[in-house]
Amino acid sequence: MGEWSFLSALLDKVQSHSTVVGKVWMSVLFLFRIFILAAGVDKIWGDEQANMNCNTKSPGCRNACYDRSFPMSHSRFWVLQILLVSTPTLIYLGHVLLVIRRENKLRRRVEQKLGKNGLIKAPKYSDERGKVQLKGVLLVSYIMQLFFKILLEVAFIVGQYFLYGFIFMPTKISFPDYPCPAPVDCFISRPTEKTIFIVFMLAMSVLSVILSIVEMFHLMVSKMQERKRRSSGSFSPETDCLNKTNHNSSERVTLC
């Protein structure tokens, strides 16, 4: 589990800058994918090629049979999947940290009464505690990382089927080609247990896609509702065109 601690620490930081559905996605990633992969999958798969028994001792036959059936080990495939699917989220985290850093500098300027041409620009995306609001470029960044997560998850789900050609682990694999002198049957160890893990990891991938789609719709609906509340609670354009008092003088200015 130690090799996953760095990635887990980074993804844990994203939780404070995510929606409720995003936090559920993080929990699914941590508990049902990273933890299971780190705790049990390597022990079950182990050295698959050494544990494969074939009905021939012809040199190179077992190696060729394994390479044909498993171009990549399932455990390594899932490690690659988790790393690539987490990448858009980590890029979003980098964007958030950059925005927080910029706005913290801006706050120090405000405190020192500094600004370009004597104007003071208030922070837009974060508060003093470093909590960000999903709006503007941050909202676009968040939706983009959701979109790419969905694409990557679907690509890995489809890719797993085309890479291995099966979902349920077969008990034996037939290999008729060179260097085997005749068609050979190779038997896989623990096929039922491996099938359970394959189905479980596929189910987690599908759940991840569903959660990302739900989160995207949740964001769109909440932002639409927020916009409606603003429009219903704000003044009409005609009222906005009325005179407003300037705080620095007794003059009245118009916003139209």
N, C-alpha and C positions, 0 to 999 in steps of 0.2 A: 504493500500500500504506500510505501515511502516514495516511490517514483511518481505517484499521482498527487503528492501533497502540494507541489508547486502549482499545478493546474487547478487543483481544488481551491487553493487560497485565492487565486486570481478570479475564478468564477464566483467565489463567495462574495467578493467585493461588488460584483455586478448586481447582487440581490437587492442592495439598498437603492439601486438606480433602475429597478425594473417594476413592472406592474404585478398585480397579484397572480395572474396566470403565468407570468414569467418566473415568479418564485416557485410555483408548482413545477414548471419545466426544470428548474434547477434541482429540485428535490428528486425528480424522476432520474435526472442525469446522475446525481450523486449516489442515491441509494440503490437504484435498480440497474445501473449500468457500470459506473466506475467501481463501486464497491463490490458488486458481483464479479466483475471481470478481474479485479485485483485479488479477490479472496478465493475464488473457486475454479475459474475456467482453466488456468494454467495447470492445476493439479489433475483436472479431468482429461485435458488434451495431452499434456506432456509431450513426449517425443512420439508423434503419431506414426512416423515412418518405422521406427524401431518396434512399435507395438502392432504393426500390421503383419499378419501371417499369410503367406502365399503357399500354394500347393506345388511349388517348385523352388529349387535352390540355385537356379540359373543366375550367374552374376549379372547384376544390373537390372534384373527383371522387376524386383520389388521397388527399386528406385524409380523406374520408368512408370510403373503402375501408380505410384503415389503422386508423382509429378503430373500425370495426366488428370488424375481425379481431384487433386488439391493444388492448384497453381499457387495459392497462398493459404496459409493456415487460418482457420476461422478466428482464432484468438488475435492474431496479428491484423486480420481484416477489421475486427471490431475496435482494436486500438487505433488504427488509422481512421476509422469512421468517427470515433469520439473526438480525436484531435482536430479533424477537419470541420466537423459540425460545430465544435466549440470556437473555431477561429473567428466567424463573424461576430460572436458575442464578445470576444476579447478585443476585436477592433473597435467595437462600440464602447467598451470600457476605456480604451485609450482615448477615444474622442471625448468621453465624459470627463476624464481626468484632465485633459487639455483645457476644456471649457472651464472647469473649476479653478484651475491654476490661473487662467486669464482673468477670471472674475474676482479671484482673491487679490490679484494685483490691482484691479480696478477699485476694490474696496479700500485698499491702502491709499490709493490716490484720493478717493472721496474724503477719507479721514484727514488727509493732509491738505484738503482744499485745492487740489491740483486738477488740471484738465486742459484740454486743448482749447485755446482762445477763451479761457476762463469758464468754459462750459463743463459741467459735471455729468457724466453718463452713468446711470444707475445700472447695477448688474441685472441681467435679464433672465438667466437660466438657473441660477443657484442662490441659496440663502447662506447665512453665516455658518450653518452647521454642515455645509457641503451637500445638502439635499438638492437634487436637480429637478426641474420641471420639464416634462416631456412636451415641448412645443418648439416651433421653428425648425432649425437645422437638427436639433437633438431628436425631435420627433421623426424627421425624415431618416436620420441615421438609425434610429431604433427599428423603424419599419423595414428599412433595407436589410438590416441584419436578420430580421425575422424571415424575410423573403428568401435570402440566401441559405438560411438554415433549412427551410422547407425544400429548396432545390437540392441541397446536399443530401438530406435524409432520403428523399425519393430516389436520387441517383444511386445511393448505396443499397437501398432496398432492391431496386431493379438490378443493379450490378451484382449483388450477391447471388441472385438466381442465375444470371448469365455466366457468372464466373464458375459456379459449381455445378449448375444444371439440375439441382435438386434442393428441396427444403428439408425433407426428412432424411436423416443419415441412413444410407443403405447398409445392410449387414455385410454384403460382399460386393466387390468390384471386379469385373472381367476385363482382361487386357490381352488382346490378341497380337499386338505388334512387336516389332524388334525392341529390345534384345531377347524377348521370350521365345523359346523354340516352338511353342504351341500356345493356344489360348489358355490363359492362366486366371484362376480365381484368387483374389486377395481378400482376406477377411479383416474387418475393422473392429478394433476393441471398443467396448462400451457404446454401441450404436444408439441404444435407447436413451441413455443418459445424455449423449451429445445431441440427440434430436430434441430433447426437452430444452436444452440451453439455446439451440438454434431458434426454436419457436419462441422462446422467451425474449431473446434479443430482437427478433423481428417484431414481436408485439410491442416492445419498448420503442422501437423506431417508428412504428405506426402511431403509437400514442404521442410521441414527440411531434410528429407532423400535425396531428389533430390539435394538440395544445398550441402550437405555433399559429395555426389557422384561426383558432378561437381567440387567441391573444390579438391577432391582427384585426379581427372584426370587433373585438371589445374596444380596442383603441379607436377605431373609426367611429363606432357608435357613441362612445363617451365624448369624443371631440365634437361630434355633431350636436350632441345634447348640450355641451358646454357653450357652443356657438349660439344655439337657440336661446339659452338662458341670458347670454350677454346681449343678444339683439332685443329680447323682450324687456330687459332691465335697463337698457341704455336709452339715451335721448334720441329723438328723431333727427334726421339730417337738418331739418329746418331749425330745430332748437339748437343744434351744434353751431349753426351759423350766427346765432345771437352773440352779443358781445360777452367776452369773458375777461375777468380782471387779470392783469399781469401782476405776478407777485413782486417784481422788482420795481414797479412804478404804478402810478394811479391811472395810467392810460388803459384803454380798453382795446383788445385786439380781436379780430375775427379769425376763425379757423377754416374758413372756406376759401 
